[in-house]
Amino acid sequence: MRLNLLLTSVGRRSYLVKYFREALGSEGEVHAANSTGRTPAFAWADKSVVTPLIHDRDYIPFLLDYCGRHGIGAILSLFDIDLPVLAAHRKEFEDRGVRLLVSSAEVVAVCNDKWETRRFLEANGFPAPAAWLKKEDALRAVRDGLVSFPLIIKPRWGMGSIALYEADDERELDVLYEKAKRDILKTYLKYESRERIEEGVLIQEKLEGDEYGLDIINDLEGEYRNTVVKLKHAMRSGETDCAMTVESPLLQELGRKLAVRLRHIGNLDADVFVRGGTPYVLDLNARFGGGYPFSHAAGVNLPLAIVKWLKGEPVGPELLTARPGVTAHKDLEITLLGGTADGGNGG
């Protein structure tokens, strides 16, 4: 069975393009899409295309047309901002025979909105750091002795380290809270935040302890398959830079419970702090996260599992199980983008 995949908002996720190309072999093509031709991952795709911006009214019609012209069988996005837009148009893709490998709009909303993430965690008995949408509420918690400075300030709808700050006292909280709002409106985060910018910044308790990244794997029907646990050794720009796979029954059970409750599709990337033996869930991302390569380096091959699921083939635990004790570190390399300022290598 021949299968062509379209990966949207690929950016610098060259490794995922490579993983899917290896998974498909000669039985299909990996198409990469992004809103600019200055995209390193394009160099590794079979075909690439520059799309309208995600929130442009022509974005979905463009993708639908592209899928039809290139025989695309499934779409997978690598970017949080893309997920709700695609999820809202699931039926249009599926009516054209294109499988949308994106979780439901409800799951995406819980994961993209960090305030809703906390509400979901609290409602379902998962420990999470204390958080507030109003400075006054955060300061009241400090004065009541419930938390102490420093406090973390970050976008309610955010990713990476954009507009992320740490306030050491009340004066810094005032200044950085307002700065975060201004910064959000200067970036692509504005699309989800601008209608509610006064509630667009989250103030969060700073957690201490060991930090872990989880790849919580469901199949394409939302059924739980496994949790891969990685102890983080280093971070860069809000993304895991160095990590080691570990065995942790505590965190694997946490992953199972999250998966059963959310019924997400494919990978759920979770950030967790363990303090005093209790795991606190910090963030949930309904996509391949920046920590997935560490799972892959330890023997997990979720791209191949996804290809097999799409083809109706069985997937054994060997594809979704990591060897413990594997440490890896991301490296930097230069990718040539070709001779044009904004083109791809095929449209």
TAHU-V91276 format. One record per pair of residues at least 4 apart in sequence whose ideal C-beta (glycine too) atoms are under 6 Angstrom apart, sorted by sequence separation. I is the first residue (numbers start at 1). J is the second residue. If there is no record, write none. Layout:
I | J
I | J
//
This chain:
24 | 28
52 | 56
58 | 62
66 | 70
82 | 86
83 | 87
91 | 95
103 | 107
108 | 112
109 | 113
154 | 158
158 | 162
168 | 172
172 | 176
173 | 177
189 | 193
190 | 194
193 | 197
196 | 200
218 | 222
219 | 223
248 | 252
258 | 262
264 | 268
285 | 289
288 | 292
296 | 300
315 | 319
317 | 321
34 | 39
54 | 59
67 | 72
77 | 82
93 | 98
103 | 108
121 | 126
132 | 137
141 | 146
142 | 147
167 | 172
184 | 189
185 | 190
218 | 223
236 | 241
274 | 279
295 | 300
308 | 313
42 | 48
52 | 58
77 | 83
110 | 116
132 | 138
141 | 147
167 | 173
218 | 224
219 | 225
235 | 241
52 | 59
93 | 100
110 | 117
121 | 128
193 | 200
234 | 241
272 | 279
273 | 280
308 | 315
155 | 163
217 | 225
232 | 240
234 | 242
21 | 30
32 | 41
77 | 86
167 | 176
184 | 193
217 | 226
233 | 242
272 | 281
20 | 30
32 | 42
52 | 62
90 | 100
110 | 120
118 | 128
154 | 164
233 | 243
305 | 315
51 | 62
165 | 176
216 | 227
232 | 243
271 | 282
153 | 165
271 | 283
17 | 30
32 | 45
37 | 50
118 | 131
214 | 227
215 | 228
230 | 243
231 | 244
152 | 166
153 | 167
270 | 284
305 | 319
5 | 20
17 | 32
30 | 45
87 | 102
214 | 229
230 | 245
231 | 246
304 | 319
30 | 46
31 | 47
32 | 48
33 | 49
35 | 51
86 | 102
150 | 166
151 | 167
181 | 197
184 | 200
269 | 285
29 | 46
130 | 147
163 | 180
212 | 229
213 | 230
229 | 246
33 | 51
35 | 53
87 | 105
150 | 168
268 | 286
301 | 319
83 | 102
149 | 168
212 | 231
213 | 232
229 | 248
149 | 169
163 | 183
181 | 201
269 | 289
300 | 320
87 | 108
163 | 184
180 | 201
211 | 232
267 | 288
10 | 32
229 | 251
264 | 286
300 | 322
153 | 176
299 | 322
4 | 28
10 | 34
17 | 41
84 | 108
153 | 177
177 | 201
298 | 322
299 | 323
2 | 27
3 | 28
4 | 29
5 | 30
6 | 31
7 | 32
8 | 33
74 | 99
75 | 100
76 | 101
83 | 108
162 | 187
227 | 252
254 | 279
298 | 323
2 | 28
14 | 40
18 | 44
72 | 98
14 | 41
17 | 44
54 | 81
74 | 101
153 | 180
213 | 240
295 | 322
12 | 40
13 | 41
17 | 45
54 | 82
227 | 255
251 | 279
298 | 326
60 | 89
155 | 184
297 | 326
14 | 44
10 | 41
54 | 85
67 | 98
158 | 189
297 | 328
80 | 112
224 | 256
155 | 189
294 | 328
157 | 192
224 | 259
157 | 193
224 | 260
212 | 251
216 | 255
115 | 156
214 | 255
218 | 259
222 | 263
114 | 156
135 | 177
216 | 258
216 | 259
113 | 157
156 | 200
112 | 157
220 | 265
156 | 202
218 | 264
154 | 202
153 | 203
240 | 290
239 | 290
240 | 291
243 | 294
151 | 203
152 | 204
215 | 267
216 | 268
245 | 298
152 | 206
216 | 270
150 | 206
214 | 270
147 | 205
212 | 272
230 | 291
211 | 273
209 | 273
210 | 274
230 | 294
13 | 78
138 | 203
209 | 274
6 | 72
133 | 199
207 | 273
209 | 275
4 | 71
228 | 295
4 | 72
9 | 77
10 | 78
4 | 73
5 | 74
6 | 75
7 | 76
8 | 77
9 | 78
3 | 73
9 | 79
131 | 202
132 | 203
228 | 300
9 | 82
131 | 204
207 | 280
8 | 82
129 | 204
130 | 205
129 | 205
161 | 237
160 | 237
161 | 238
215 | 292
245 | 322
247 | 324
129 | 207
160 | 238
213 | 291
246 | 324
80 | 159
245 | 324
215 | 295
245 | 326
244 | 327
242 | 329
114 | 202
220 | 309
241 | 330
219 | 309
226 | 320
228 | 322
225 | 320
217 | 320
81 | 188
55 | 191
124 | 261
127 | 278
129 | 280
128 | 280
127 | 280
128 | 281
107 | 262
126 | 281
107 | 264
121 | 281
103 | 264
103 | 265
101 | 266
117 | 284
111 | 284
111 | 285
111 | 286
108 | 286
107 | 286
103 | 286
78 | 288
74 | 310
15 | 293
23 | 303
23 | 304
20 | 303
19 | 303
23 | 307
43 | 335
50 | 344
40 | 335
49 | 344
48 | 344
48 | 345
49 | 347
38 | 337
47 | 346
42 | 344
37 | 342
37 | 343
37 | 344
1 | 311
//
